[in-house]
Amino acid sequence: MYLHIGTMKSGTTYLQSWLDANTERLAEQGMLWSTADNNFRATDDLFGWQQRRDDSDGAWPAMKARIESHPGDVLISNELLAAIFPKNIALLVAELQPAEVHVMITARDLARVVPSQWQTAMRNRGTVAWSQYVDDICANEPRKGEYRRAFWNRQDVPRIVQTWSKALPLDRFTVVTVPPPGTPATALGERFCSVLMIDPTAFADPSITNASLGAHSSELLRRLNSEIAHFDGPQHQWAVKNALARRVLEGRADREPSIGLTQSQHDAVRRAASAMVDRLRGLPIKVVGDLGDLVPRVEAYGSSTDPGHSSDSELLAVALYGLAGMGEILADQRIGADQLARSVSRLVAREERRLGVRSGEPADPGRGGDDVARHKAGLVKRLEAVLGDEAPSRSRKGRRHGPAAVS
């Protein structure tokens, strides 16, 4: 059993999409991979985190049954596992017995991780300003601030290893370093698969990447999150994280400055990374790649743009771009939903004709009319809930949405 537990922002989205695209090729080599979505739903269910995803109930027993029936190796990848509490680590390892559990940790140059981690927070309802976030992380003295603590809980690889080693021996740990910039995109996947003893030569390219946003787009998301705090989790997931950020604003990243560290911030992160690598060298764990990949080079990367300095005109340009993109998504979804409704109506009418049932007439139970009426009523009710102009949203403020609710 291979557990890929993170770290966050170390190519995990790329790897998971790559694995999803090659599920059958993995199976041909004896490896069970149950898709990234199933991985997240299953661990949410195991740890009682059902509030994170609506459909996670029962996902862990289903995955465990697949694992127990599979005769070969198994892979689970979920970057949120790196920072879980020891009690959850013990629970997960116990649930996987009697399999021999091996932990894989991918890790990346921290100077690139810091801006990426802040952007991830903005995609997930964050409201902290970039300047406050990066100053907290780069402070010389430890602070009690939640941002520093949360960041290092997810990125301090030696600490993660030591926490997990309470449940597993150190010879079951492998750190895979993300290659430096300029390395072929396939290099991380090749390093990853070498641990699994899988040949990725014929693997298809992934369809999804987790591209960065520009500085102005990130700042717009931060301000927007304060205005839509009433959105529930699924609303924010579909409207902001998936639609606005990923499908729309990622498309203008090349028009905006990227987010970067000042030279002093870069130096602070470099010192922290060097200390982390020194601690890793003292642990009897396997390393694929070079631990030196985790230490930022001496000079800072790119510009040191602070998203908080975005001007009103720059933010307005992003907002107009986002409004146009969201309008296009809404139109496409509404057109598709209308087409679906018409298709369902045609299917129901066809079945009624087959059974000799006319719309509005009492159904003849002897000819299956009750089944048609019941299915039709259920379909209509579900469609009206999604498409109807009077369908209530899940907003805690009681607002109502029409077709905009369609995701």
C-alpha positions in Angstrom: 0.0 0.0 0.0 1.5 3.3 -1.2 0.2 6.4 0.6 1.2 9.7 -1.2 0.5 12.3 1.5 1.7 15.5 -0.1 3.1 18.0 0.4 0.7 20.6 -0.9 1.8 22.5 -4.0 4.4 19.8 -4.9 2.8 18.8 -8.2 0.1 16.8 -6.6 -2.7 18.0 -8.9 -0.6 17.2 -11.9 0.3 13.7 -10.6 -3.3 12.9 -9.6 -4.6 14.0 -13.0 -1.8 12.0 -14.7 -2.8 8.9 -12.7 -6.5 9.4 -13.5 -5.6 9.6 -17.2 -3.7 6.3 -16.9 -5.8 4.2 -14.6 -6.0 1.3 -17.0 -2.3 1.4 -17.8 -1.6 1.2 -14.0 -4.0 -1.7 -13.7 -2.1 -3.5 -16.5 1.0 -3.3 -14.3 -0.9 -4.5 -11.2 -1.5 -1.2 -9.5 -4.9 -0.3 -8.2 -5.7 3.5 -8.5 -9.3 4.5 -7.7 -9.2 8.1 -9.1 -8.2 11.2 -7.1 -11.9 12.1 -6.4 -12.5 8.7 -4.8 -9.3 9.1 -2.7 -10.5 12.4 -1.2 -14.0 11.2 -0.6 -12.9 8.0 1.0 -10.5 9.6 3.5 -13.1 12.3 4.2 -15.5 9.5 5.1 -13.0 7.7 7.3 -12.1 10.7 9.3 -15.6 12.0 9.6 -15.1 15.0 7.3 -18.3 14.4 5.4 -19.0 18.2 5.5 -16.2 18.7 3.0 -18.0 16.8 0.2 -21.7 16.0 -0.1 -21.2 12.5 -1.5 -18.5 11.0 0.8 -20.8 8.9 3.0 -19.8 5.2 2.7 -16.9 6.0 0.4 -14.3 4.5 2.7 -15.9 1.0 3.1 -16.3 0.9 -0.7 -12.7 1.7 -1.2 -11.5 -0.7 1.4 -13.5 -3.5 -0.2 -11.7 -2.7 -3.6 -8.4 -2.7 -1.8 -9.0 -6.0 0.0 -10.1 -7.7 -3.2 -7.1 -6.5 -5.3 -4.2 -8.9 -5.4 -1.5 -6.4 -6.2 -0.2 -3.0 -5.0 -2.5 -0.1 -4.2 -1.9 3.7 -4.4 -3.8 6.4 -2.5 -2.8 10.1 -3.1 -4.2 12.9 -1.0 -2.0 15.9 -0.1 -4.2 16.8 2.9 -2.9 13.7 4.7 0.5 15.3 5.4 -0.9 17.4 8.2 -3.5 15.1 9.8 -3.4 14.4 13.6 -1.5 11.3 14.9 -4.8 9.7 15.9 -6.0 9.8 12.3 -2.7 8.5 11.1 -3.0 5.6 13.4 -6.6 5.0 12.3 -5.7 5.0 8.6 -2.7 2.7 9.0 -4.8 0.3 11.1 -7.6 0.3 8.5 -5.0 -0.7 5.8 -3.7 -3.7 7.7 -2.4 -6.2 6.9 -1.0 -4.4 3.9 2.6 -3.2 4.1 2.2 0.6 4.1 4.8 2.8 2.5 4.6 6.6 2.6 5.6 8.9 -0.3 6.2 12.6 0.2 6.7 14.9 -2.8 8.4 18.2 -1.9 9.2 21.4 -3.8 11.4 24.5 -3.6 9.9 26.5 -0.9 10.3 29.9 -2.6 7.9 28.7 -5.2 5.6 27.0 -2.7 4.9 30.1 -0.6 3.1 32.1 -3.3 1.3 29.0 -4.5 0.1 28.1 -1.0 -1.3 31.7 -0.6 -3.1 31.4 -4.0 -4.6 28.1 -2.9 -6.0 29.8 0.2 -7.6 32.5 -2.0 -9.2 29.9 -4.1 -10.6 28.3 -0.9 -12.3 31.4 0.7 -9.1 33.0 2.1 -9.1 36.7 2.9 -5.6 37.3 4.4 -3.5 39.9 2.5 -0.4 38.6 0.8 1.9 40.9 2.7 0.6 39.7 6.1 0.8 36.1 5.0 4.3 36.1 3.7 5.6 38.3 6.6 4.2 35.8 9.0 5.9 32.8 7.3 9.2 34.6 6.8 9.5 36.0 10.4 12.8 35.3 12.1 11.1 34.4 15.4 8.3 31.9 15.6 4.9 33.5 15.9 1.6 32.2 17.1 -0.1 33.3 13.9 -2.3 30.8 12.2 -0.7 31.4 8.8 2.8 30.5 9.8 1.6 27.4 11.8 -0.7 26.2 9.0 2.0 26.6 6.4 4.8 24.8 8.2 2.4 22.0 9.3 1.9 21.3 5.6 5.5 22.0 4.4 8.0 21.0 7.1 8.9 17.6 5.6 11.1 16.3 8.5 8.3 17.1 11.0 5.8 15.3 8.8 8.1 12.3 8.6 8.6 12.2 12.4 4.9 12.5 13.1 4.0 9.7 10.7 6.9 7.6 11.9 5.0 7.0 15.2 2.9 4.6 13.1 5.4 3.3 10.6 9.1 2.5 10.6 11.4 5.1 8.8 12.5 2.7 6.2 9.0 2.9 4.8 9.3 6.6 3.8 10.4 8.0 0.5 10.8 11.7 -0.3 10.4 12.6 -4.0 11.8 16.0 -4.9 10.2 18.1 -7.6 12.8 18.9 -10.2 14.0 22.5 -10.6 12.5 24.9 -13.3 13.5 24.0 -16.8 13.3 20.2 -16.3 11.0 18.3 -18.6 7.4 18.1 -17.3 7.6 14.3 -17.3 10.5 14.2 -14.8 8.4 14.4 -11.7 6.1 11.6 -12.9 9.1 9.4 -13.8 10.6 9.9 -10.3 7.2 9.2 -8.7 6.7 6.0 -10.7 10.1 4.8 -9.9 9.1 4.4 -6.3 6.0 2.5 -7.4 8.1 0.3 -9.7 5.8 1.3 -12.5 6.9 2.0 -16.1 5.3 5.3 -17.3 6.7 5.2 -20.8 3.3 4.8 -22.6 1.3 7.0 -20.2 -1.0 9.6 -21.6 -0.6 13.3 -20.7 -2.9 14.6 -18.0 -5.9 16.8 -18.9 -5.8 19.0 -15.9 -3.1 21.3 -14.4 -3.3 23.6 -11.4 -2.0 26.7 -13.2 -1.1 29.8 -11.2 -3.2 33.0 -11.2 -1.8 36.4 -11.8 -1.3 38.9 -9.0 -4.3 41.0 -9.8 -6.6 38.0 -10.2 -5.5 36.6 -6.9 -6.2 39.9 -5.2 -9.7 40.1 -6.8 -10.5 36.6 -5.4 -9.3 37.7 -2.0 -11.6 40.7 -1.9 -14.5 38.7 -3.5 -14.3 36.1 -0.7 -15.2 38.8 1.9 -18.3 39.7 -0.1 -19.6 36.1 -0.6 -18.9 34.7 2.9 -22.6 33.6 2.8 -21.9 31.0 0.1 -21.9 27.5 1.4 -19.1 25.0 0.5 -20.5 23.6 -2.7 -21.5 27.0 -4.0 -18.0 28.4 -3.5 -16.4 25.2 -4.9 -18.3 25.4 -8.2 -18.8 29.1 -8.6 -15.4 30.5 -7.4 -12.8 27.8 -7.2 -13.8 25.8 -10.3 -15.5 28.2 -12.6 -14.1 31.7 -11.9 -10.6 30.8 -10.8 -9.8 27.7 -12.8 -11.9 28.1 -16.0 -11.8 31.9 -16.4 -9.1 33.8 -14.5 -6.3 31.3 -15.2 -6.7 32.3 -18.8 -5.3 35.8 -18.3 -2.3 34.9 -16.1 0.1 35.8 -18.9 -1.3 39.4 -18.9 -0.5 40.0 -15.2 2.6 40.1 -13.1 3.2 36.9 -11.1 3.4 36.9 -7.3 7.0 36.8 -5.9 9.1 37.3 -2.8 11.2 40.2 -2.1 14.9 39.4 -1.8 14.8 39.5 2.0 11.8 37.2 2.1 13.4 34.9 -0.4 16.6 34.8 1.8 14.5 33.9 4.8 12.7 31.1 3.0 16.1 29.8 1.7 17.5 29.6 5.2 14.4 27.7 6.4 14.7 25.3 3.4 18.4 24.7 4.0 17.7 23.9 7.7 14.9 21.5 6.6 17.2 19.7 4.2 19.9 19.3 6.8 17.3 17.7 9.1 16.2 15.4 6.3 19.8 14.3 5.6 19.9 13.0 9.2 16.9 10.7 8.7 17.3 7.1 7.5 14.7 7.6 4.7 14.8 7.0 0.9 15.2 10.0 -1.4 14.4 10.1 -5.1 15.8 13.1 -6.8 18.1 15.6 -5.0 17.4 17.2 -1.7 19.2 20.2 -3.1 16.1 20.7 -5.3 14.3 21.9 -2.2 16.6 24.8 -1.6 15.8 28.0 -3.6 18.7 29.4 -5.6 20.5 32.4 -4.1 18.8 35.1 -6.2 15.0 35.7 -6.0 12.8 34.4 -8.8 11.1 37.0 -11.0 9.4 40.1 -9.7 8.4 40.8 -6.1 4.9 41.9 -7.0 2.5 42.4 -4.0 -1.1 41.7 -5.1 -2.3 44.2 -2.5 -0.8 47.0 -4.6 -3.1 46.2 -7.6 -4.7 49.4 -8.7 -8.5 50.0 -9.1 -8.1 49.9 -12.9 -6.2 46.7 -12.8 -8.8 45.0 -10.6 -11.6 46.4 -12.8 -10.0 44.8 -15.9 -9.9 41.4 -14.0 -13.5 41.8 -12.9 -14.7 42.6 -16.4 -12.8 39.6 -17.8 -14.3 37.4 -15.0 -17.8 38.7 -15.6 -17.6 37.9 -19.3 -16.2 34.5 -18.6 -18.8 33.6 -16.0 -21.6 34.9 -18.3 -20.3 32.5 -21.0 -20.3 29.6 -18.6 -23.8 30.4 -17.4 -25.1 30.6 -20.9 -23.5 27.3 -21.9 -24.9 25.6 -18.8 -28.4 27.0 -19.3 -28.4 25.9 -23.0 -27.2 22.4 -22.0 -29.8 22.2 -19.2 -32.6 23.2 -21.6 -31.4 20.5 -24.1 -31.4 17.9 -21.3 -34.9 18.9 -20.2 -36.2 18.6 -23.8 -34.5 15.2 -24.1 -36.1 13.9 -20.9 -39.5 15.2 -22.0 -39.2 13.3 -25.4 -38.1 10.1 -23.6 -41.1 10.3 -21.2 -43.5 11.0 -24.1 -42.1 8.1 -26.0 -42.5 5.7 -23.1 -46.1 7.0 -22.6 -46.9 6.3 -26.2 -45.4 2.8 -25.9 -47.6 2.0 -23.0 -50.7 3.8 -24.3 -50.6 6.4 -21.6 -51.6 10.0 -22.4 -50.3 13.0 -20.5 -52.8 14.1 -17.9 -54.7 10.8 -18.0 -54.9 8.4 -15.1 -52.3 5.7 -15.6 -53.4 2.1 -16.2 -51.5 0.0 -13.6 -52.0 -3.1 -15.8 -49.9 -1.6 -18.6 -47.1 -0.2 -16.4 -48.6 3.2 -16.2 -47.9 3.6 -12.5 -44.1 3.2 -13.2 -44.2 5.7 -16.0 -46.1 8.3 -13.9 -43.8 7.7 -10.9 -40.6 8.1 -13.0 -42.0 11.1 -14.8 -42.9 12.8 -11.5 -39.5 12.2 -10.1 -37.7 13.5 -13.2 -39.8 16.6 -13.3 -39.3 17.3 -9.6 -35.5 17.0 -9.9 -35.3 19.1 -13.1 -37.5 21.8 -11.5 -35.2 21.9 -8.5 -32.2 22.5 -10.7 -33.6 24.6 -13.5 -36.7 26.3 -12.2 -36.7 30.0 -11.6 -38.3 29.5 -8.2 -35.8 26.9 -7.1 -34.2 28.1 -3.8 -30.5 28.2 -3.4 -28.6 26.8 -0.4 -27.6 30.3 0.6 -27.9 30.9 4.3 -29.2 34.4 3.5 -32.2 32.9 1.8 -31.5 34.3 -1.6 -33.0 32.6 -4.6 -31.3 31.6 -7.8 -32.6 30.5 -11.2 -30.5 29.0 -13.8 -27.4 30.5 -12.2 -27.5 27.6 -9.7 -26.6 25.1 -12.4 -23.0 24.1 -12.0 
